[in-house]
Amino acid sequence: MKRTAENRRNVVAVRIDPAIERRLRLLAEATGRKQSFFLQQMIETSIGAMEETWLPPALLAQVRDGKLPPPEPARAATTDLFGDLFAEHEG
């Protein structure tokens, strides 16, 4: 499917345990599908349960009614907590 403004997808990067990544890769290789297909399926089929577990009831009701709150402003990326510590001891 050719991507257009109407059907574009956002990219989300996550760090996963190497054993989970190997299982995901095996699943993708065995089926001929991409890892991203399976990740998307997992997210879409389980996000409802995660929302029920983690969202406050009032916010959950808004989500269920299709009234998503506006996104929070983008925050600056977290700096490397140890970058400055080791930079002092170089050279």
N, C-alpha and C positions, 0 to 999 in steps of 0.2 A: 504494500500500500504506500503510495506516495504521500509524504507528509505535507500538510497544508496548515495554515493558521488555525483552521477549525479543528483539526485532529492531531495537533502536535502534542507530544508527550514531554513532560519534564524529566530531567535526570536527577536521580538521588544516588549518592555514593554511600556505601556502608562497609564497615569492616566486619568480616565474619571469621569464625573459627576455621582453620585449614581443613579440618575433617568435614565440616559442613560444605565447604567449597568443593571438596573432592566428590562428595555425594551429589551435589548439584551438577558438577561437570559430568559425572557418570550418567545421570538422568538425561542431560542434554545430548550427550554422545549416543546413548542407546536409542533415543527417540528421533534424533535428527532435528530437534528444536534447539533454540538458543536458551542459554541460561536466563537471560532477561525475561523470556516468556514464562518460565516457571516461577521466577521471583514475582512477576506481576500477578500471576494466578494466586500465589500464596498470599500476597498482600490483599488482593481484592476479595478473597474468600474469608479472610480472618480479621479484617479491619473492624468489622462490626462488633465482634467479641472483644477486641482490644478497647474500642470506644466505650462499651458497656462497663468494662473493668476499670478504666482509668479516667474517664471524663466525669466531671460533676454532673448531677442529674439535669440541671437547667441547661448546661451547654450541650449535653447529649440530646435533649429535646429539640434544641435549635438545629443540630446536625440532622436529626431524623426528619425535621420539617423542611430540610433543604435550605435552611437559613444559616449558612456558614459565616462565622464572624470574619471580618477583614483580616488579611495576614498582618502579622506584626512587622514593623520596619526591619529591614535586614540589619543584622548585627555584624560588626567586624569579626573576622575569624580570630579564634583564640590563638594567642601566640604560643610558641614552644616554651613550656615552663622551664626547661633546662638549657635552652639555647644560650642565654646570657651567662649562665654559670660556667659552661665549658668554654665559652669564647674568651673569658678572662685568663684562662690557663694556657691558651694557645701561643705558640711562637715565642 
